[in-house]
Amino acid sequence: MIKRKEQYNEVEELTVSKEIRVRFNETDPLGIVWHGYYITYFEDGREAFGREHGISYLDVHKYGFTTPIVKSICEHKLSLRYGDVARIETTIVNSPAAKMIFRYKIYDVNNEIACSGETVQVFVDATGTLSLNFPPFFEEWREKVGLK
């Protein structure tokens, strides 16, 4: 019997790393990144993941689907500051349910975790209907990258 928690494991082989430089407009008057931008950094990581692994927003859209976020978690540990170069590691989680789960780690200039989090996205077709099963294109992608 598989425990529920064991069904949702990160697939370390499917991790993408992307560097970003903190821009002035992302900081507060003290030069510290405003908390809301970390979600934007997660999106930067997700887009880099999608481009590298052939599952970008445009790839999904080509098959008539969108993948809205239905849950996001963001845990702040250390502050990033204006001018810092941070690294975002984005890893997909193997899920038996019809959704995409990504986990994120944002590292600061000292290679310490500044922020970690998770997003959950579901599949919605062109009519706005939630897909309760993996769409065929995503099943094929999962098989191609070894998630079955």
C-alpha positions as CSV (number, residue, x, y, z in Angstrom):
1,M,0.0,0.0,0.0
2,I,1.3,3.4,-1.0
3,K,0.9,6.1,1.6
4,R,-0.6,9.4,0.4
5,K,2.6,11.3,1.3
6,E,4.7,8.9,-0.7
7,Q,2.7,9.6,-3.9
8,Y,4.0,13.2,-4.1
9,N,7.8,12.9,-4.5
10,E,10.1,15.5,-6.1
11,V,11.7,14.2,-9.3
12,E,15.2,15.5,-8.7
13,E,16.3,14.5,-12.3
14,L,13.7,17.1,-13.5
15,T,15.1,20.2,-11.8
16,V,15.9,23.4,-13.6
17,S,18.2,26.1,-12.2
18,K,17.9,29.7,-13.2
19,E,19.7,32.8,-12.1
20,I,17.9,36.1,-11.6
21,R,19.2,39.6,-10.6
22,V,17.0,41.5,-8.2
23,R,15.8,44.6,-9.8
24,F,15.3,48.0,-8.1
25,N,11.5,48.0,-8.7
26,E,11.2,44.6,-6.8
27,T,12.4,46.1,-3.6
28,D,11.0,48.2,-0.8
29,P,12.5,51.6,0.5
30,L,15.1,49.6,2.5
31,G,16.3,47.7,-0.6
32,I,14.8,44.4,0.4
33,V,12.7,42.3,-2.0
34,W,9.0,42.9,-1.4
35,H,7.4,39.5,-0.4
36,G,5.0,39.4,-3.4
37,Y,7.9,39.2,-5.9
38,Y,8.9,35.7,-4.7
39,I,5.8,34.3,-6.4
40,T,7.0,36.1,-9.6
41,Y,10.4,34.4,-9.1
42,F,8.6,31.1,-8.8
43,E,7.0,31.8,-12.2
44,D,10.4,32.6,-13.7
45,G,11.5,29.2,-12.5
46,R,8.4,27.5,-13.8
47,E,8.8,29.1,-17.2
48,A,12.5,28.1,-17.4
49,F,11.4,24.5,-16.5
50,G,8.8,24.5,-19.2
51,R,11.1,25.8,-21.9
52,E,13.8,23.2,-21.0
53,H,11.5,20.2,-20.7
54,G,9.0,21.0,-23.5
55,I,6.0,21.8,-21.3
56,S,5.9,25.6,-21.4
57,Y,2.7,27.6,-21.2
58,L,2.7,27.9,-25.0
59,D,3.1,24.1,-25.4
60,V,0.1,23.6,-23.1
61,H,-1.9,26.2,-24.9
62,K,-1.2,24.6,-28.2
63,Y,-3.2,21.6,-27.0
64,G,-6.1,23.8,-26.0
65,F,-5.5,23.9,-22.2
66,T,-4.4,26.4,-19.6
67,T,-3.0,25.5,-16.2
68,P,-4.2,28.0,-13.6
69,I,-2.6,28.0,-10.2
70,V,-5.0,26.8,-7.5
71,K,-2.6,26.8,-4.6
72,S,0.7,28.5,-3.7
73,I,2.9,28.3,-0.7
74,C,5.8,30.6,0.0
75,E,8.1,30.4,3.0
76,H,10.5,33.3,3.5
77,K,13.7,32.5,5.3
78,L,16.3,35.2,4.4
79,S,16.0,38.5,2.6
80,L,17.1,39.1,-1.0
81,R,18.3,42.7,-1.7
82,Y,18.6,45.0,-4.7
83,G,21.4,43.8,-7.0
84,D,21.6,40.3,-5.5
85,V,22.0,37.4,-8.0
86,A,19.8,34.6,-6.8
87,R,19.3,31.1,-8.1
88,I,15.9,29.5,-8.4
89,E,15.7,25.7,-8.5
90,T,12.4,24.4,-9.8
91,T,11.5,20.7,-9.5
92,I,8.4,18.9,-10.6
93,V,6.6,16.6,-8.2
94,N,5.3,13.3,-9.5
95,S,1.6,13.4,-8.8
96,P,-1.0,10.7,-9.5
97,A,-3.7,13.4,-9.7
98,A,-4.4,15.5,-12.8
99,K,-2.4,18.5,-11.7
100,M,1.2,19.8,-11.9
101,I,3.0,20.5,-8.7
102,F,6.2,22.4,-8.7
103,R,8.6,23.0,-5.7
104,Y,11.0,25.9,-5.5
105,K,14.1,26.8,-3.7
106,I,15.6,30.3,-4.1
107,Y,19.2,30.6,-3.0
108,D,20.9,33.9,-2.1
109,V,24.4,35.0,-3.0
110,N,25.8,32.8,-0.2
111,N,24.0,29.7,-1.5
112,E,21.6,29.7,1.5
113,I,17.9,29.2,1.0
114,A,16.2,32.6,1.0
115,C,12.8,31.2,0.1
116,S,11.1,27.9,-0.6
117,G,7.6,27.1,-1.9
118,E,5.2,25.2,-4.0
119,T,2.5,25.8,-6.6
120,V,-0.3,23.5,-7.8
121,Q,-1.8,23.9,-11.2
122,V,-4.7,22.1,-12.7
123,F,-5.7,21.5,-16.4
124,V,-8.6,23.6,-17.8
125,D,-9.7,23.2,-21.4
126,A,-10.8,25.9,-23.8
127,T,-14.4,25.9,-22.5
128,G,-13.2,26.4,-19.0
129,T,-13.9,22.8,-17.9
130,L,-11.6,21.3,-15.3
131,S,-9.9,18.1,-16.5
132,L,-10.2,15.3,-13.9
133,N,-7.7,13.2,-15.8
134,F,-4.4,14.0,-17.3
135,P,-4.9,15.4,-20.9
136,P,-3.4,13.0,-23.5
137,F,-0.5,15.4,-24.4
138,F,0.5,15.5,-20.7
139,E,0.3,11.7,-20.3
140,E,2.7,11.5,-23.3
141,W,5.0,14.1,-21.8
142,R,5.0,12.2,-18.4
143,E,5.9,9.0,-20.2
144,K,8.7,10.7,-22.2
145,V,10.3,12.1,-19.1
146,G,9.8,9.0,-17.0
147,L,7.1,10.0,-14.6
148,K,4.9,6.9,-15.1
